[in-house]
Amino acid sequence: MSEMKRMTANLARLLGSLFFVVTAMTLQADRAWATARVSGMFSDHMVVQANQPIKIWGTADPKELVGVQLGDKKGLATTSASGHWQTSLAPLPPGGPYELKVVGGDQIIIHDVMVGEVWVCSGQANMGMTLEKAEMAAEASNAPADGSIRLINVPAKVAEQPLGKVEPDASKTVDSKWQILSQRNAQKCPALPFLFAVQLRKKIRGPIGLVIATEHGSTVQSWTSLTGLQQAKVGKGLINDLPMQFHRYIQYRDSQASKKQAKPAASAASGDAAQAASNGWKSGMEAKGLPHDPEILSWSEENDKARKHGHSSNFLPPPTSLFNGVISTIAPYSARGVLFWQGETNLADAPDYEQLFTTLIRDWRLAWGNTQMPFLFVQLPPFGPKPSALQASPQSNAGVFRDQQFKASLAPWTYMASTIDCAGEREWIDWHSADKKLIAQRLLAIALTTQYNQPCPIKGPVFESVSVEGSKLRVKFRNTNGGLRKKGPSAIGFAIAGDDKKYFWAKADIEGDTVVVWHLAVKQPTAIVYGWSDNPIGNIYNADDLPALPFKTDVKAVAR
C-alpha cells in the first residue's frame, strides 16, 4: 500500500512538472504573442490567505493561455477578449515560503510567498496614520523579528473607470510592492493595522499580511462603485453629473499642487517663525474648543461652503473614484476580512450613513466574490470639547452618525468596535487623537471571536427599552453580561426632557441591568439621551468593561 502511495506521489510530481513544461512550450510556440502580466498586487514577500481559494489575475493578449502554480496548486486561464485573465488555485494551509510561477510567453517567478492571514485595512486618515505621525514610534520595537508580518501600501488613485478592468497592463495597476515589517521600517507602518497585526500574531499560527488602502478626507461614496451607488436610493443623487465632478476635482487637485510648487523654500529662521505661528493658532483653536488640524479645517470649511450652495465638493475624491482607482485593483485578492475606519467626512450625511455604508459593504463583498466577507469597522471616535456641564443638548450630527453606524453593524458578518470612551478624560480631543491601542484591542477581540474561534467579550451595553415610573425613567440595557457598572462616583451621561424638549443632565442609579434616571425640573419626562454629543460624557460599562453605546429615544418609543 505504501509503495502504491509512493508511486502515486511521484506521478503527481511528474504531471506537475509536465504541466509547466507543456504550458511553457505552448505559450512560447508563437513569439509574436505578448508576455503575460500579473497584477501589481503580486510581488516578492506577499502573503495570501490560508484555507481559501487563491485568486491570481493579470493581463495578456486575447485568447492567450496562462499557467499559474503556487506550491503544489496549479491553475490555467485563457485571456478574455479584453485582455484580462484570472484563475483560482485550491486553498493552502498556513506556511511557506513558496514561489508563485506564472507562464504566458515568458515565465514570471515571484519569490518568498507566504500563506497566512490577510486583512484589508481601508478608510480615512485615521486608518492610514503611521506610528511616527501618531507619536507612537516606540511601538516599532514590537515588530516581530521573524518577518511574519508583511504589508503592501496601495497608493490612493482616483479614476473615472475601474482600473482593474480597463488597464491593459495589470502590472501597472498597483504602484507598490510587498515589504517585510521590521523594527527598522515599522515607524512608517499605519499605526492601527500595526497594533492589530502584532497582537494577532501572538494569538494565531502563521504569517500576517496587511493590505493598506487609505485616503485622508475620503467619503464613503468615493470607495463605492458606480453600480453600488446606482442601486442605493441615496446614492443616485450623489452621482449626478459625475464627469463634471471629476473634472472639478482634477482642476482643484492640480491647482493645489501648483501652489505647493510655487512656494519658495523657507529658511530655518522663517521655518521656526512659521512653526511658532502655527502653535499659537493651534492653541487659540483649542481655547475655542475647535479642531486644530489644518487639514481637517481646510476640507471641513470648503465642504461646508460647497454644500451650502448645493454643489458637491471639488476638493474631495468624487463618488466611485477610489473604488475605481484602488479597490478595483485589489479585489479579489484573497483575504480574511476588512478593517475599516471612515466617517468624519460624511458627518453632514449622518441620516443616510447606514444606507451608504451598507451599500459599500455589499459592493466590496461582490467585488471579492464573498458574500460573507467579515467587515470590522471603527465607530466614530469622540472629537472636540466635552459638552457643557450647565446645559444638556442632544443636537449632534455625531450622535446621529454613531446611531447609523450601530444600525449598520446589525447587518450579517458586520461588526463595530466601540470607541465612545477612547478620548480618556481629556476635555478636548482632535479627530486623530483617539486611543488607537484601545481601538486595536477591540478590533482584535472581534476578529478572534468571529474568525479564529477564540471567544472574547465584544459587545457593550445596548439600549433595550425605557419605562416611566412616576417622574423617573427606568432604562433597560442588553449585553450587560453580569450587570452594569459605573466608572466614577456616580453614573453620568444621561439627559432627559419633557414636552418642552429642554434637556437637563439627569441623576442616575444603576440597578442590575437597568438605570433609573430623573431630574427635579422634569416632572413628566418624554425623551432621554445617553452619550449623544460629539465628545460624549458617559461612564456606564458592563461586567466585561465595555462601554454602553449612545442612544436617543422618546419615552414611548419601541425598543430597537
N, C-alpha and C positions, 0 to 999 in steps of 0.2 A: 504493500500500500504506500509506504514511504517512497519507494522507487518511482511509483506512478506519479506521486506529487512532485518529485524532483524533475521528472521528465516534463510534466505539465508546466512547471515554473520556467524551465529552460525554453520550452516552446513559446511561452508568453513573452520572454525577453527577446527571443529571436524575431517574433512577429512585431514586437515594438520597434526593434531596430529596422526591420524591413519596411515598416510603416513610413519612417522618416526617410529612408533611402529612396523608396519608390516616390514619395511625395516630392523630395528634392529633385529627383531626375525628371519627374513630370513637369514641375514648375520651371526647371531650367532648360527644358527642351526648346522653348521659344524665347530667346533672349530679348526679343522686342518688347516683351511684357515688362511693365514697371515693377520694381521691388515692392512687396507688401510693406505697409507701415503699421505699427501698433500704436494704440492710443498713448498720449503723453502721460497718462496715469500709471503706465507700467515702466518702471526703471529699476536699476540695481537697488537692493536693500528694501524693496517693497514688502508689504505684509498683505496677504489675502485672508479672507475669513475662513476659519476652520469649520468643518462639518456642514458646509453649504455648497451648492453648485458654484463653480468659479467661472465667471463670465469674462472672456477675453475678446477684444474687438479692435478694429482698425480700418484701414483703407487700402485699396489696391485697384488695379484695372478691373472693369466689369467682367464677370464670369470667371475671374481668376480663382484657382483653388489654393487654399491656405491651410497648412497643417500647424497644429499647436500641441505642445507637450509640456507638462509640469509634473515632475516626479514620474510616476507610472500612469498618470492620467493623460489621455490624448483626445484630440478633437479635430474635426475637419470643418471648414466653412467654404462656401462659394460666394464670391463677391457679388453684390447686387448690381443692378443697372446704374445706381447712383454712385457706385464705387465703395460701398461700405460692406464690411463683413463682421460677423460675430459668431462665436462658438461658446458652448458651455461645457466645462470639464466636470467630471464627477468629484464629489467632496473629498477632501483630505483631512486627516486628523492634525492637531497642533504639532508643529515640528519644523524641520528644515535644517540647514539651508538647501534649497533646490535651485535648479536652473530652469527658467522659462524659455523654451525654444519656439520660435515662430518661423516657418518655412514658407516663402512665397517669392520666387525668383531667387533671392539670396536668403541666408539664414540669419535671423536675429537671435541673439542669446542675451538674456537678462539674468544677472548673477545675484546670488545671495538673497533668494526669495524665501521668506518665512511664511508659515501658516499659523494664524493665531486669531486674536480678537481685534476687529476693526470697528472704529466708531467715527462717523462723520460729524464734525463739530462745526456748526454754522450759526450765522446770525449777524449781530452788530458788533460794535467796538468792544463791548464787554467780553464777548467770546474770543475776540482776536487780540486783546491787550496782552502784551508779553509780561513775563515775570519782571523784567527790567523796568518797564513802564509802570507796572503795578506796585513798584517798590517792594518786590518780593524776590530779589535776585539771590538772596541767601538760600532760597528753596532749591536752587540749581544743584546744590550739593547732594540732594536726594535722588538725582538721576541715576538709574542703575548702571553699573559698570560693565554689564554683560551684553549690552546692545539689544536688549529685549524690547525697548520702546523705540518706535520709529515713526516718522511723520512726513507728510507732504503738505506744504502750504500752497494751496492753489490760488494764484493771483485773481483778484476780482476784475473781471472783464464785463463790460456791458455790450450787448449785441441785440440787433433787431430780429435776428433769426437764430434758432438753436445751432450753435457752433458744432455740437456733436453730430449734427445731421448734414450740415452744409459745408463744413471744412473739408476740402479734397485731400488734405494730408493730415491724418489723425495724430501724427507725432507733434503737430503744432497746436493742438487744442489746449494743452496744459503746459505753460512755460515754467515748469518747476520739476524738481527731482526729489525722490525719497531720500531722507537722511536719517542716520542713526543718532538718537538722542544721547548726549553725554554731558558730563559736568561742564565741559568747555563751551558747549553751544546752547545749553538749556535756558540761559537767560533770554534768548531770543524766541523761546517757545511760548505760545499763548499760555497764560497762567492757569486758567480753568481747566483746559484739556490736560495740561501737565499734571496738575494736582490730582485730577481724576485718574489718569493713567498710572501714576506712581502708586496710588493706593490700590487700584485694581490689580496691579501686577503682584502685590503681596497676597492677594486672595485667590488667584487663579493660576493654572499652569499654562505656559505658552507665551509667545510674543504678543505685543500690542501694537496696533497701527492706528495712527490718528490722521484723518483726512481733514485738514483745516480749510474752511471756505467761508470767509467773513468779509464784510464791508461796513465801515462806520457809517452811521446815519442812514442805513438802508431800511426800506419799508418791507412789510410782509408781502405786499403785492409785487415788489421787484424780484422776489425769489419764487414767484408763481408763474406757471406757463400761461400762454395766451388761451389755450383750451380750458385750463382750470378756471381762469377769470371769466371766460365766456359762460361757463356753467354756473357761476355764482351770481345770485341776484345783485349783491352789492358790487361785485366785480365788474359787471358790464359798464357801469358808469365811470370806472377808473381807466378804461381802455379807449375812451372816445378820443379820436384824433391822435392815436398813438404815434404815427410817423412824425407829427409836429412836436410831440413831447420829446422824442428822441433828438430831433433837430435842435430844439431849445437847450436840451441838456448838454449836447456836444458843444454848442456855442458857449454855454456858460463854463463848461469844464476847460475849454481851450482858452477862454479869456482869463480864467483864474491862473492857468499855467503861464500865460504870457505875463501877467502881473508879477508872479513869483520870479520869473527870469529877469524882469526889468529892474528888480530891486538891487541897488548896489550893495556890495559886500560891506558889512559893518565892521568897524574897528573894535578892538577889545573893550575900549572905554565906552563906546556907544552901545556895545552889547550889554555891558554892565548897567548902563543907564536904562536901557530898554527893559532889562530884567527887573530893575527896581520899580519902574513904572508899572510893569505887569503885576508885580507883587502888591503894589499899592492898590491897583484896580481890583485885584482879586480880593484883597482884604475888604475893600468897600462893598463888593458884591456880597461877601459873606455877612457883613454887618446888616445888609438889607435882606438877608435870608434868601438870596437868589443864586442860581447855579453860576459858577465862575469859570467853567470850562469854556474857553474861547470857541472851540469847535462846536460845542453844543449850542452856545448862544447864537453863533452865526447861522446855523441851519434852522434853529428854532424861530429866530426873528424873520428870516426870509420865508420860511414855511408859512408863518402866520400871515405875512403880507400877501403871499400868493393866494392863500385860502380866502382871505377877506375879499379879494377881487374875483373870486370864482375861478381861479386858474390852478393848474397843477404846478408843483414846484419844479423850477428849471434846474435847481442845483442838486436834486436827489436823483439817483438812478431811477429811470422810468419803470412803470409796471412791466413785468416779464423780462427786463434787461439782464438781471443777474441769473435768472433761471436759464436764459439763452446762453449767456456768456460763461457761466460757471457750472450750474447743476447739470445741464445737458452734456457737459464734457466729463462729469464724474460718474453719473448714473450710466449703467447699472453695476458699478464696482462693488464687489461682494463685501458686505458689512453686516455687523451685528445689529446696529441701530444708529439713531441720530441723537446728538446732544444739541439743543437749540436754545439760543438766548437772544431774543429780539423783542422790541416792543416800544421803546421810548419814542421812536419816530412816528408811531401810529397812535399816540395818545389822543390826537384830535379825532381819530376814527374809533374811539373806545366802544361806542354802542354796537359797532359792526365787527369787532375784532374776532369774536367767536367764529363767525361765518368765514371771515377772511383766513383765519389761521387753520381751521379745519379743512378749508379748501386747499391750502398749501400742503397739509399733511396727506390728504388723499392724492394730491398731484405727485408728490415725491414717491409715495408708495407705488403709484402707477409707473413712474419712471424707473424705479428699481425692480418692478415686476414682483413685488412682495406686498400683498395687501395687509399683512400682519407685521410689517416692519415697525419695531418699537420706536416710539418718539418720546424722548425725555426732554422736558423743557423747563426753563427757569422762570419763575414768577417775577413780575416787575418788582424790583427792589425798592426800598424807601429812597426818597430823594427830597432835597430842600429842607426847610425848617420843620421842627415839630409843631403841631397845631397849638393854637393859643390855649393857655390854661384858663383864660377868663370866659371864653365863649366857644361852644362847640359848633362846628359847621360841617354838615355832611356833603358839601359841594366839592366833589373831587373827581376829575376825569380818571385819575389813577385808581380810585376806588371802583369805578365802573369798569375800567380796564381789567383789574385783577379779578373781578367777578366774571367777566367774559372769559378770562383765562381758565378759571375754575370750571366753567361750563365746558370749555374745550377739552379739559382733562378727563371728562366723563366719556369721551369717545374711546372705542376699543383700542387697546395697546398704546395708550397715550397717558403720560404720567407727568405731574408737575412737582418740581422741587420748590417748597415754600421758602421765601426769602424775607418774610414780613419782619423778622427780628434781626436781619443782617446788617443793621446800622448800629447795633450796640446801643450804648447810652448817649450817643452824640446828639446834640441838639440840632445840628445841621449836617447834611451829607450831600455830596455831589453825585452825579449819575454813575461815576466809575469807581466809587469807593466802597461798594458793598463788600462784605466779608467773603471773599472768594474761596477761602479754605472751608468755611462752613457750607457754602453752596456746593462745592465739590463733594463734600462728605454726604450731603443729602442726595445728590445725583448718584453717587456710588451706592448708597443704600438701596435706591430704587433699582439700579442695574443688578446688584447682587440678588435682590429679592425676585425680580421678574425674569431675569435672564440666566442666572447662574445657580439657582436652587440653593441660595444661602439667605434664608429669611432674615430681614431686618425691619425695625419699625420705620414706616414710610408715610403714614397718614396722621396729620394733626387733627384736632377737633374741628368739626364742621357743623354749622348751624343746622338744626333739625326742625325746631318748632318754637313758638312763643305763645304763652297763655297769660291772661290777666288774672291777678289776684289782688282785688281792691285797687289801690293806687300803685301797685307794684307789678312788675312783669317777671315771669319765670321763663328763662331761655334754656332750652334743652339742646345739648350737643351730642353728636355721634362721634365715633372714633376716640372716645375718652380713654379706653384701654386701662381701666382701673381707677378712673376718677380724674377730675380736673385739678389743676394746681395753679397757684399764682406765684410769680416771681416778684417779691416785694412785700411790703407790709399790708397792702390792700389791693384788691382787684381793680384794674383801671382799663380804660379804653372804650367803655360803653357810653353812649349818649342817647337820650330819649327826648321825645317831643309830644305835645298834644295836638289838637286840631289846628292851632296857630302855626305849626311847623317850626316853632322856635326851640332849638335843641339846647339841652343842658347836659354837662358832664354828670354822669349818674354815679351813685354809690352802688356797690355790688358785693354780694356774698356768695361764695361757692357752696353748693350743697350737692355733693355727689357728682353726677354728670349734668347738673343744671346750675345756672347762675341766677340769683334773684336780684333785680335791678330796680332802682327807684330814685326819685328826686322830689324834694318837698314842694318845689314850684310847679310840678306836673302832676295834677290830681287825676287826670284821665289820659294816660299815655296811649298814643295811637301809632307811634313809629319808634323804631330803635335801630341804631347802627353800632358796629364794633370795628375799630381799626380802619375807619373809612376816611382816609386822608392820604396826601402824597407821602408823608413820612409819619406813619401811624404810631400812636402810643397804644399800648396793649400788652398785658403780661399774663395771658391765660394760656396754659400748656396742658397737655395730657401727661399720663404717667410715663410715657416714652420720651418726654422732654421735647415734644414737637409743638410748635405754636398753633393756636387757633387761627383759622382763616377769617379774613374780614367778611362782614355781611351787612346788608341794609335791607330792612323789610318793614312793611306795615304790620301792625299787631295782628290783624285778622288774616294776613297772607298765609296761604297754604305752605307748609314746609316743603322745601325742594328735595 
